[in-house]
Amino acid sequence: MIDTPVFRQGRDPEGMAARHRFQEGTSMKRLKIAALAAAFLFSTAPAMAQEAPFPFKDGSYWNVSAIHVKDGKGVAYAKHLANSWTVQMDFAKKNGWVKDYHILTNEYPRDGEPSLYLVTIFDSMASPEENEKRAAMYRANVKKSMEQLAAESGQRTEMRTVGSQSLLREQIKR
């Protein structure tokens, strides 16, 4: 017989041991049921995920540049866009590098807002190697060196500033 205060008070030690064995068995059954339930839930999670996919899928990238045209430089910058930027975009579109492009004006710009937005739309990012190849193809197409193109870029700062640039990703409903 076990000598503890409970047993010395006249309680039946065999009855206590039986209850303890019953409770121990019940706890094991509960643990087994919980483990089986967890296994079932984890095994059905991939199937449930396949049944209810995310309602959207990734679409094209949209690169948006916010342009602040300086006072008195609107016509000069419009000529640059018409004679240079759109030529570059048409070349990129012809080669499949961009899907489309847009020039959007801000019809009612508030103080500090851009005058216009330049948007290019493309499906995937080019690798660094591919970017180098594309730049060489573009320079050959316009018959200008890297130095000439850099100088022209510096001249555009007299006409405009780039306020921000955002890379957005279109979401398409499944």
C-alpha positions as CSV (number, residue, x, y, z in Angstrom):
1,M,0.0,0.0,0.0
2,I,1.2,3.5,-0.8
3,D,1.8,5.7,2.2
4,T,0.5,9.2,1.3
5,P,-1.9,11.5,3.1
6,V,-4.8,10.5,0.8
7,F,-4.4,6.8,1.6
8,R,-4.0,7.4,5.3
9,Q,-7.4,9.1,5.4
10,G,-9.0,5.7,4.7
11,R,-9.5,5.9,0.9
12,D,-9.2,2.9,-1.2
13,P,-5.8,2.8,-2.8
14,E,-6.9,0.2,-5.4
15,G,-9.8,2.4,-6.4
16,M,-7.5,5.4,-6.9
17,A,-5.1,3.4,-9.0
18,A,-8.0,2.2,-11.2
19,R,-9.3,5.7,-11.7
20,H,-5.7,6.9,-12.5
21,R,-5.4,4.1,-15.1
22,F,-8.8,5.1,-16.6
23,Q,-7.8,8.7,-16.8
24,E,-4.5,7.8,-18.3
25,G,-6.2,5.7,-20.9
26,T,-8.7,8.4,-21.7
27,S,-5.9,11.0,-22.1
28,M,-4.1,8.7,-24.5
29,K,-7.3,8.2,-26.5
30,R,-7.8,12.0,-26.7
31,L,-4.2,12.5,-27.7
32,K,-4.6,9.9,-30.5
33,I,-7.8,11.5,-31.7
34,A,-6.2,14.9,-31.8
35,A,-3.2,13.6,-33.7
36,L,-5.5,11.9,-36.2
37,A,-7.5,15.1,-36.7
38,A,-4.4,17.2,-37.2
39,A,-3.1,14.7,-39.7
40,F,-6.4,14.8,-41.6
41,L,-6.4,18.6,-41.7
42,F,-2.8,18.8,-42.9
43,S,-3.4,16.2,-45.6
44,T,-6.5,18.0,-46.9
45,A,-4.9,21.5,-46.8
46,P,-3.3,21.1,-50.3
47,A,-6.5,19.8,-51.8
48,M,-8.4,22.7,-50.2
49,A,-5.9,25.2,-51.6
50,Q,-6.3,23.7,-55.1
51,E,-10.1,24.1,-54.9
52,A,-10.0,27.8,-53.9
53,P,-7.1,29.5,-55.6
54,F,-6.3,33.1,-55.0
55,P,-8.9,35.1,-57.0
56,F,-6.2,37.0,-59.0
57,K,-3.2,36.1,-61.0
58,D,-0.1,38.2,-61.8
59,G,-0.3,40.2,-65.1
60,S,2.1,42.6,-66.7
61,Y,4.4,45.1,-65.0
62,W,3.6,48.8,-65.4
63,N,6.6,51.1,-64.9
64,V,5.2,54.6,-64.2
65,S,7.4,57.7,-64.2
66,A,5.9,60.9,-62.7
67,I,7.3,63.8,-64.7
68,H,7.3,67.5,-63.6
69,V,7.7,69.6,-66.8
70,K,9.4,72.9,-66.0
71,D,7.7,76.2,-66.7
72,G,8.1,77.2,-70.4
73,K,9.5,73.9,-71.4
74,G,6.3,72.0,-72.3
75,V,6.8,72.3,-76.1
76,A,10.4,71.3,-75.9
77,Y,9.7,68.3,-73.8
78,A,6.7,67.3,-76.0
79,K,9.1,67.3,-79.0
80,H,11.5,65.1,-77.1
81,L,8.8,62.6,-76.3
82,A,7.5,62.6,-79.9
83,N,11.0,62.4,-81.6
84,S,13.0,60.3,-79.2
85,W,11.1,58.6,-76.4
86,T,8.3,57.2,-78.6
87,V,10.9,56.1,-81.1
88,Q,12.7,54.2,-78.3
89,M,9.4,52.7,-77.2
90,D,8.4,51.7,-80.7
91,F,11.7,50.0,-81.2
92,A,11.3,48.2,-77.8
93,K,7.7,47.2,-78.8
94,K,8.8,45.9,-82.2
95,N,11.4,43.7,-80.5
96,G,8.9,42.4,-77.9
97,W,10.6,44.1,-74.9
98,V,7.5,46.1,-74.0
99,K,3.8,45.3,-74.7
100,D,2.7,48.9,-74.8
101,Y,3.4,52.4,-73.6
102,H,1.4,55.5,-72.7
103,I,1.9,59.2,-72.2
104,L,-0.7,60.5,-69.7
105,T,-1.2,64.2,-68.9
106,N,-2.4,65.3,-65.5
107,E,-5.2,67.6,-66.6
108,Y,-5.7,69.3,-63.2
109,P,-2.4,69.0,-61.4
110,R,-2.4,70.4,-57.8
111,D,0.7,72.1,-56.4
112,G,3.6,69.6,-56.4
113,E,1.9,67.0,-58.6
114,P,3.4,65.8,-61.9
115,S,2.5,67.3,-65.2
116,L,2.5,63.9,-66.9
117,Y,3.1,60.2,-66.5
118,L,5.2,58.0,-68.8
119,V,4.0,54.4,-68.6
120,T,5.7,51.3,-70.1
121,I,4.0,47.9,-69.9
122,F,6.0,44.6,-70.1
123,D,5.6,41.0,-69.1
124,S,8.9,40.1,-67.4
125,M,12.1,41.6,-66.1
126,A,15.2,41.2,-68.3
127,S,18.3,39.8,-66.9
128,P,21.4,42.0,-66.6
129,E,22.9,40.3,-69.7
130,E,19.7,40.9,-71.7
131,N,19.7,44.5,-70.6
132,E,23.2,45.0,-71.9
133,K,22.2,43.3,-75.2
134,R,19.2,45.5,-75.6
135,A,21.1,48.7,-74.8
136,A,23.6,47.8,-77.5
137,M,20.8,47.1,-80.0
138,Y,19.2,50.4,-79.2
139,R,22.4,52.4,-79.6
140,A,23.0,50.7,-83.0
141,N,19.4,51.6,-84.0
142,V,19.7,55.3,-83.1
143,K,23.4,55.4,-84.2
144,K,24.5,57.1,-81.0
145,S,27.2,56.2,-78.5
146,M,26.6,55.8,-74.8
147,E,28.3,59.2,-74.2
148,Q,25.9,60.9,-76.6
149,L,22.9,59.4,-75.0
150,A,24.1,60.4,-71.5
151,A,24.7,64.0,-72.7
152,E,21.1,64.1,-74.1
153,S,19.8,62.8,-70.8
154,G,21.6,65.6,-69.0
155,Q,20.0,68.1,-71.3
156,R,16.5,66.9,-70.5
157,T,17.0,68.0,-66.9
158,E,16.6,71.6,-68.2
159,M,13.1,70.6,-69.3
160,R,11.8,68.3,-66.6
161,T,12.4,66.5,-63.3
162,V,11.4,63.0,-62.5
163,G,9.3,63.2,-59.4
164,S,9.0,59.5,-58.8
165,Q,9.0,56.1,-60.4
166,S,6.8,53.2,-59.5
167,L,6.8,49.6,-60.6
168,L,3.2,48.2,-60.5
169,R,2.0,44.7,-61.2
170,E,-1.4,44.2,-62.9
171,Q,-3.7,41.8,-61.1
172,I,-6.0,39.8,-63.4
173,K,-9.2,38.1,-62.1
174,R,-9.1,34.4,-62.6
